[in-house]
Amino acid sequence: MFRVFPRFPWLNSGIVSCSYGRAAARGKPIDSARAVYVPTDKDKRIWRGSWIYEEAHIQICVRSQKNILAVWHVGPDGRYGKGGGGRVPD
């Protein structure tokens, strides 16, 4: 498991790159990864006693551009398409 250091993003990148390099050296390269970030501050919970947090999110790391199949643009108003002129997501 990785330890994340929010104040030192270069250190996070170094740890992940080193781990990926070690996996590749063992003949098991990693193409992509995902991780869940959950704050540890109980004041960030959606409601008291909840296990759902305001700033919880999923981080994705794609090591090779060939693994990106498509990109969806989402405008500031939440609509799909460049400029936000598309349909509203369900």
C-alpha positions as CSV (number, residue, x, y, z in Angstrom):
1,M,0.0,0.0,0.0
2,F,1.2,3.5,-0.9
3,R,1.5,6.3,1.7
4,V,0.3,9.6,0.2
5,F,2.0,12.8,1.0
6,P,-0.3,15.7,-0.1
7,R,2.3,18.4,0.5
8,F,4.9,16.6,-1.6
9,P,3.3,15.5,-4.9
10,W,6.8,14.9,-6.4
11,L,7.3,12.3,-3.7
12,N,4.0,10.6,-4.5
13,S,5.0,10.4,-8.2
14,G,8.4,9.0,-7.2
15,I,6.9,6.3,-5.1
16,V,4.5,5.3,-7.8
17,S,7.1,5.4,-10.5
18,C,9.5,3.3,-8.4
19,S,6.8,0.7,-7.7
20,Y,5.9,0.5,-11.4
21,G,9.5,0.1,-12.4
22,R,10.0,-2.7,-9.9
23,A,6.9,-4.5,-11.3
24,A,8.1,-4.1,-14.8
25,A,11.5,-5.5,-13.8
26,R,9.8,-8.6,-12.5
27,G,8.0,-9.0,-15.8
28,K,4.6,-7.8,-14.7
29,P,4.3,-4.2,-16.0
30,I,1.4,-2.1,-14.8
31,D,-0.5,-0.2,-17.5
32,S,-2.9,1.7,-15.2
33,A,-4.1,1.9,-11.6
34,R,-6.8,3.4,-9.5
35,A,-6.9,4.5,-5.9
36,V,-9.6,5.8,-3.6
37,Y,-8.9,8.9,-1.5
38,V,-10.9,9.2,1.7
39,P,-10.1,12.1,4.1
40,T,-9.5,11.1,7.7
41,D,-11.1,14.2,9.2
42,K,-14.4,13.1,10.7
43,D,-15.7,16.7,10.2
44,K,-15.7,16.1,6.4
45,R,-18.4,13.4,6.7
46,I,-21.6,14.1,4.7
47,W,-23.6,13.6,8.0
48,R,-22.6,12.6,11.5
49,G,-21.7,8.9,11.7
50,S,-21.6,8.5,7.9
51,W,-18.8,6.8,6.1
52,I,-19.3,9.1,3.1
53,Y,-17.0,12.1,3.0
54,E,-17.2,15.4,1.1
55,E,-13.7,15.2,-0.5
56,A,-13.7,11.4,-1.2
57,H,-12.7,10.7,-4.8
58,I,-11.0,8.2,-7.1
59,Q,-7.6,8.9,-8.7
60,I,-6.7,7.2,-11.9
61,C,-3.1,6.8,-13.3
62,V,-2.8,5.7,-16.9
63,R,0.8,5.0,-17.8
64,S,0.4,4.6,-21.6
65,Q,-1.6,6.9,-23.9
66,K,-2.6,3.9,-26.0
67,N,-4.8,2.8,-23.0
68,I,-7.0,6.0,-23.3
69,L,-9.9,5.0,-25.6
70,A,-12.0,8.2,-25.5
71,V,-12.3,11.5,-23.7
72,W,-15.6,13.1,-22.7
73,H,-15.7,16.9,-22.3
74,V,-17.9,18.1,-19.4
75,G,-18.6,21.8,-19.3
76,P,-18.9,23.9,-16.1
77,D,-22.7,23.5,-16.1
78,G,-22.3,19.6,-16.1
79,R,-23.3,19.2,-19.8
80,Y,-21.3,17.0,-22.1
81,G,-19.5,18.4,-25.1
82,K,-17.1,21.2,-25.7
83,G,-18.5,24.5,-24.4
84,G,-21.1,22.7,-22.3
85,G,-23.7,22.8,-25.1
86,G,-24.5,19.1,-25.0
87,R,-27.1,17.1,-23.1
88,V,-27.4,17.2,-19.3
89,P,-26.2,13.9,-17.7
90,D,-28.7,11.7,-16.1
